[in-house]
Amino acid sequence: MENQEQSAKTEGPKVENLADKNEKAMSAISYVPFLFIIALLVVQQRSSFVKFHINQGIILTIIFAFGLFIASLLPFVGKQVIDLWKLLMMIYVIIGIVRVYNNKQAPLPFIGNLFSFIK
């Protein structure tokens, strides 16, 4: 019991969420390919948190579409490459959504710093 009280004192008070639930929902939606448009249209006054994640969603959508286009041009192995590409993009979507709910503004690995569309 004493250890729990002592650890609670050293941790300090819990910090309130940096983004409200609506901002988190719109930021999470923006990672699903092509659904960033909903966040762009619905959220009138965007915080830097929402802008960042919408930008990451746009990058992810562009890379996803480009990869599908290139993979569809490959004869014989195109279907397998498309399936692997979809799996990789799903992993990126999950990474992005987890970062939204952890209040992090870290760019996606390898592709997050390629472009900046929303300032």
N, C-alpha and C positions, 0 to 999 in steps of 0.2 A: 504494500500500500504506500509506504513511504517513498519507494523508488518511482512509482507512478506520479505522485505529487511533485517530486523533484524533477522528473523529466518534463512534466507539464510546465513547470516554471522556466526551465531552460529553453523550451521551444518558443515561448512567447505566445501572444494572442494569434488566433487564426486570421489570416488576411482575407478580406472579402474578395470575391471574384472580380477580376479586372474587367471582364465583359459581362453584360447582363445576358439573360437567357435568350432573348431575341437576337442579339448580336452573335452569340455562339451558334444558334440554329442557322442563321444566314451564312455564317462563316463555314460551318460544316457542310451545308448544302452546296456551297461553291466548289467543293472538291469533286463532286460527282460530275463527270464530263457533260458539258453543255448546260448544266443547271446553274452555273455561275450567273447566267442571265437573270434568273429569278432574284438573286441577291442584289444585282445591279438595279433592277426595277423596283423592288420592294423597299429597300433601305434608302430613305431619303438623305438623312445626315449620317454619313458613315464615319465611324471612328477609324483611327489608324489601324486598329486591330482588324476590323472588317475589311478595310481596303487591302491590307496585306494578304489576307486569306483569299479574297476574291482574285487578286493578282496571281496567287499561286494556283488557284483553280483554272484561270485562263491559260496559264503556262501548261498545266497538266492536260487540259483539253486539246491544245494545239499539238503537243507532243503525241498524245494518244491518236488523234486523227492522222497525223503525218505517218506515224508508225504503222497504222492499219493500211494506209494507202500504199506504202512501200511493200509491206508484207503481202498485199493482195496481188502485187506484180510478180511475185516469185512463183515460178511454175513448180509443181510437184510438192514442194514443202510449204507452200503458202499457208495452208490450213493449220499446220502445226505451229508455224511461226506466229500466226494470228492468235492462236490459243495461248501461247507463251506470253505474247505481248499483252493480252487482256489480263492475264494473271499478274504480270508485273505492274500494270496500271492499277489493278485492284489493291495491290500492296501499297502503292503510293497513295491511293484514296484513303486507306485505313490509317496510314502514317499521318496524313494531313488532318483527318478527323480527330485522331487521338491528341495531336498537338493543339487543336482548337480547344478541346475540353480540358486540357492541362494549362490553358492560357499561355501558350508559347508562340512566339513569332519567328520560329526558325525556318529557314527555307528548306524545301524538299531536297533530299540528297541528289546531287549531280545535275538536276534540272532547275532547281529553285532560283538560281541567280542568272538565268539566261536572258530574261526580258523583264521589263517593268512597264506595265500598261497603265496603271492607275497611280497617280501621285497623291 
